[in-house]
């Protein structure tokens, strides 16, 4: 019998009510207050009886992230060995749960001696001043990494070298625990030699011409490599308004043998033209305004066959047309052309 039999399966889902968090109990903490720790759990909160607006629903993913934030906060306060030794979730009544978290803080550590090895371009005294960490400061790994590799103000050790051509620079901090609460750090450095820029290319610009982008680029062939020039170039390209900021990329391709680096900028076009239409009523008459701005116009393509699709573009010029009217008694027309580079 080759007859195929089919059955229908019905699944019934009962959501019931959402479960909220009644209490979060934290134990084992001595150096940091329970109140501060609960504040660090941004998405896992208690549901106090007096609050109507506090979101206290339990989400497993958010709870995992908040536990990581607890440990991160401890490490920022010098407790580099802090860990959650146990946590449990259990019911409290029909609509609530409780969360118990037990923490092992470990010792609080402090920076002691910081020694630099392999540096010849800058003295150990100058590098320590830039690092900004003194003997006796509370150990903070995040601060150490930011001041070594990259912070927002570009005043870190890595930027000092990268902005002077040392593309192949490397530094490896090696930590040694001394006693119960002190850490010595040995900064093992490789300065390498200064790198020059060999080739600069741009990809992804389907509408904007290369010369419009290249005149904004601060990294030129033959120059010393500087990370600050790349960051400035990214800001300049974003300010043009032609490219998607989130998709702007830079790929350096270093050649340690020849001491050179190729740099490729990746851009993605986005609409930049503007249309303005407004109207109003005043003094017994209707007032209307219509304006359009083409922000990446190309005048030299105006007489080129096939360029009007719908307008010639790609040279970064601005063409604006504006018309205002209150009827037969008043009409105003404005045409403007701007060459930003000029």
Secondary structure by P-SEA (a helix, b strand, c coil): ccbbbbbbbbbbbbbcbbbbbcbbbbcccccccaaaaaaacccccccccccccccccccaaaaaaaaaaaaaaaaaaccccccccccccccccccbbbbbbbbbccbbbbbcbbbbcccccccaaaaaaaacccccccccaaaaaaacccccccccaaaaaaaaccccbbbbbbbbbcccbbbbbbbbbbbcbbbbbccccccccccccaaaaaaaccccccccccaaaaaaaaaaaaacccccccccbbbbbbbccccbbbbbbbbbbcccbbbbbbccccccbbbbbbbbbbcccccccccccccccccccccbbbbbbbbbbccccbbbbbbbbbcccc
